[in-house]
């Protein structure tokens, strides 16, 4: 019975993650998890321009 509860909890967590990723991609976010994901509209060479500036400093 304990194994069943753990499996149900893990399935809920995994399904929540999948739903979050699906909704984020549907909204057009490209860098999910990046703190600048919604702010960098001028990406250069596949990276966020603001993110690259911080890496060089």
FIVO-875571 format. One record per residue (C-alpha): residue in three letters; x, y, z. Coordinates in Angstrom, 3 decimals, decimal comma, m for minus. Each point is the difference from the previous one (the first is absolute). Layout:
<recs>
+------+----------+----------+----------+
! type !        X !        Y !        Z !
+------+----------+----------+----------+
!  ALA !        X !        Y !        Z !
...
+------+----------+----------+----------+
</recs>
This chain:
<recs>
+------+----------+----------+----------+
! type !        X !        Y !        Z !
+------+----------+----------+----------+
!  UNK !    0,000 !    0,000 !    0,000 !
!  UNK !    2,888 !    2,344 !    0,766 !
!  UNK !    1,489 !   m0,621 !   m3,447 !
!  UNK !   m3,276 !    0,949 !   m1,644 !
!  UNK !   m0,105 !    3,315 !    1,865 !
!  UNK !    3,582 !    0,805 !   m1,025 !
!  UNK !   m0,757 !   m0,851 !   m3,635 !
!  UNK !   m3,098 !    2,229 !    0,008 !
!  UNK !    1,966 !    2,899 !    1,517 !
!  UNK !    2,779 !   m0,386 !   m2,585 !
!  UNK !   m2,526 !   m0,130 !   m2,840 !
!  UNK !   m1,614 !    3,209 !    1,285 !
!  UNK !    3,376 !    1,758 !    0,149 !
!  UNK !    1,035 !   m1,168 !   m3,470 !
!  UNK !   m3,347 !    0,902 !   m1,547 !
!  UNK !    0,157 !    3,466 !    1,607 !
!  UNK !    3,450 !    0,566 !   m1,526 !
!  UNK !   m1,188 !   m1,119 !   m3,431 !
!  UNK !   m3,062 !    2,274 !    0,179 !
!  UNK !    2,166 !    2,957 !    1,053 !
!  UNK !    2,426 !   m0,567 !   m2,879 !
!  UNK !   m2,851 !   m0,393 !   m2,497 !
!  UNK !   m1,669 !    3,235 !    1,098 !
!  UNK !    3,297 !    1,903 !   m0,023 !
!  UNK !    0,830 !   m1,175 !   m3,518 !
!  UNK !   m3,535 !    0,848 !   m1,137 !
!  UNK !    0,496 !    3,571 !    1,282 !
!  UNK !    3,158 !    0,249 !   m2,122 !
!  UNK !    2,652 !   m0,133 !    2,683 !
!  UNK !    3,221 !   m1,337 !   m1,445 !
!  UNK !    2,267 !   m0,108 !    3,036 !
!  UNK !   m2,101 !   m1,721 !    2,635 !
!  UNK !    1,729 !    0,227 !    3,342 !
!  UNK !    2,233 !    2,908 !   m1,039 !
!  UNK !   m0,628 !    3,080 !    2,147 !
!  UNK !    0,116 !    2,123 !   m3,196 !
!  UNK !   m2,217 !   m2,364 !   m2,001 !
!  UNK !   m2,778 !    2,509 !   m0,522 !
!  UNK !    2,214 !    3,065 !   m0,383 !
!  UNK !    2,502 !   m0,840 !   m2,726 !
!  UNK !   m1,675 !    0,702 !   m3,310 !
!  UNK !    3,255 !    0,603 !   m1,876 !
!  UNK !    1,752 !   m3,322 !    0,256 !
!  UNK !    3,274 !   m0,291 !   m1,870 !
!  UNK !    1,492 !   m3,301 !   m1,107 !
!  UNK !   m2,486 !   m2,007 !    2,053 !
!  UNK !    0,741 !    1,715 !    3,315 !
!  UNK !   m1,509 !    2,822 !    1,945 !
!  UNK !    1,821 !    3,299 !   m0,583 !
!  UNK !   m0,522 !    1,157 !    3,591 !
!  UNK !    1,148 !   m3,384 !    1,283 !
!  UNK !    3,171 !    0,118 !   m2,134 !
!  UNK !    0,893 !    3,456 !    1,321 !
!  UNK !   m0,051 !   m1,269 !    3,576 !
!  UNK !    2,179 !   m2,982 !   m0,894 !
!  UNK !    2,745 !    2,230 !   m1,453 !
!  UNK !    0,110 !    2,378 !    2,983 !
+------+----------+----------+----------+
</recs>
